[in-house]
């Protein structure tokens, strides 16, 4: 049997991870557009920011207990694994091209960290016109204005840079390496060798994810309510 015929569909991305990915993308795009519209749309800018925070909190938890290829322990590379990948000498046990490759993993961490910083700055922002973050009363005016400036400048442009790099990577993999990464994130499967273990994606896994997301949403709602206390 040839190597090509030995390949089979393997569940790499569980449903909670896929839903997180597409919901986060929709919330970030909606947040950017609502900020550009301004005015009454800023209410939705705030709401979408809260949704992004809840999704990131969920992803951090899911990185500990989620499907095999969604866990940080599996895809975040150590120095040795990263160096082997950069030199083109990854070992079979590295599973470098199954889920996120080492560079892709670092980009995921960068995106999550930057979004968390951007949302955090929004929570204490004050545009001195009509919109203030729910936690602005817990910081000084100078601190609030400094982070408001970051939110509108470095934070915004840093986000655009990360999104641009993400899209360029997708184009590279699609046009040069002939790998449709968005399709795998849509249906969850990749065509891989039989030895590659599949991620858990059953009813119990999905119920756990739903409970974690509900807890994260409740936590964000409580955090926001502190501003009204």
N, C-alpha and C positions, 0 to 999 in steps of 0.2 A: 504494500500500500504506500502511495506517495505521501510526502509530508503534508501537501495541501489537503488530501483527502482525510488525513488524520485530524484535521482541525474540527472544532465543534463550537457552537454558541455557548458561551459561559456568562452567567449573570455576574456582572462586575458592579454595576451601580444599583443598589436597592431602591425601591420606590421612594422612601423618605428622602434619600440623598438627591434623587432626580427632582422631586417636587421642591426641595429646598433650593436647588440650583435655579430653576426657572422662576420660582416666586421671588427669589432675591434679585434676579435680573430685571423682572418686571417692576419691582419696588424701587430699585435704583434708578431705572429709566424714568419712571413716573415721578420720582423725587426731583430729578434734574429738570424735567420738563415743567413741573409745577413751580420750581424756583425761578425758572426763566419767565414764566407767565406772571408771577408775582400777584399782588392784590389778594383777592379771595382764594386764589389757588394755593396760597401759602398755608392755609389750613390743611390741605392735603399733603403739602410738603412735610409738615410736622407729623401727620398721621403715618405717612409712608416711612418716615424716619423711625418712628416707634416700631413699625413692622420689621424694618431692617434690623433693629436691635434685637427683637424677639427671635428673628431667624438666625442671627449670628450666635446668640446664646444657645439656641437649639443645636446649631452645627458644632459648637464647641463640645457640648455634651455628647452629640452623636459621634464625634471623633473619638470618644472613649468607649462607647458601647454599641455602635452601629455595625453595619455589615463589614465584612473583612476588609474590603478595599477602600472603605470610607474612614477607617480608623487611622488616627495620626500615627500610631505605633507602626502601622504597615507602610504608609506612604511617605512620611516625613523622613528624608534621608539623613544618615549620619555622614561624617566627613569622608569615610572610606567609600561608601556607596556612591556619594556624589562625585568623588574624584574618579572612580571607575567609570561612571556614566560619561563624564566629560571627556575621558580618554577613549571612549568607545569600547571599553573592556568590561562591561557589566556581566555579572555572573548569572546563570540561570536562576539561582535562588534569590536574586535581587528583584525578579519580576518587574524589571524597569519599565516595560511598556504595557503592563496590564491595566493598572489604574492610572494614577498620576505618575509620570516619570519624575525623577528628582528635581528637575528645573520647574516642571509644572507644579510640584508640591510646594516649592518655595514661592511660586507666584500665588498659589491659593492662600498661603499664610500671609503674604504681603497684602493681598486684597482684603482678607478678613480683618487684619490689623488696622489697615488704613480706613476701612469702613467703620470700624469700632471707634477709632479716633474722631472721624468725621461726625458720627452720630453723637458721641460724647461731647464734642464742642458745640453741637447744636442744642444740646440739653441746657447749656448755660449761656447761650447766645442772646444778644439783645441788639436788634437792628435800629433801636432808638426811634422807631416809627410806630409800628403796630404789633410786631411779633417778638415775643420773648420766650426763651426756653423754659420749661417747667421747673428747672432746678436753679434758675438764675439767682434766686434769693439766698442761695447757700454760698455764693462766692462774692468777692468784692467787685465793684464796678470796673476797676482796671482789669481784673482777671477776665471778666465777662467780655469786655471790649476787645481784649487781646485775642481771645479764642474766637470771637465773632469774626475778627479780621482773618484769622487762620481759616475758618470755615468757608469764607467767601473767596479766599485767594489760594494759598498753598494747598489747603484741603481739597478744594474743587479741582485745581489743575493736576494735583497728584492722582486724584481719582480718574480724571480723563486719561492720564498717562497709563495707568494700570489697565484701564478698559481697552485702550488702544493696543497695548502689548498683547492683551488677551486675544483680541480679534486678529492681530497679525499672526499669532501662534496658530490659531485655527485655520487661517488661510494657508500658512506654510504646510501644516499637516494635510490639509485637503488637496492643495495643488501640487505640492512637491512629493510628499510621502504617500499620497493617495489613501489617507485615513480619515474617515468621516467621524470626527470626535463628537459633534453635536448629535448625530444619530444615536451613538452609543449612550449619550446622556439622556436621550429621549426614551428609548425602549429598554435600556439597561444592559444589553448583551454586547459582547465582543466575540469575534471568531478567534479562538485561541487553541493551544494544544490541550489535549485531554488531561494532562497532569496539572493544569492550573485549577486551583480550588475555587469554587463559586462562592459568592457572598450569600449570606442568609437573607431571605426576602419573603418570609412567610407571614401569616396572619399575626403571629405573636410579635414578630419584629415590627410590623406596622402599627400594632396597638401600642407598643412601647414608645414608638416615635410620636404617636398622637398624644400620649400622656405627657411626654417631655415637652412637646410644643405647647400644649395647653399650660403647663407649668411655667414655661418661659414667657408666654403671653401674659399670664397673671402677674409674674414678677415685674414685667415692664409696666403694666397698668398700675401696679403698686408704686413703682418708682416715680412715674409721672404724677400720681396722686399726691406725692409729697409736696409738690409745688403749690397745691391748693390747701394744704393743711394749715 
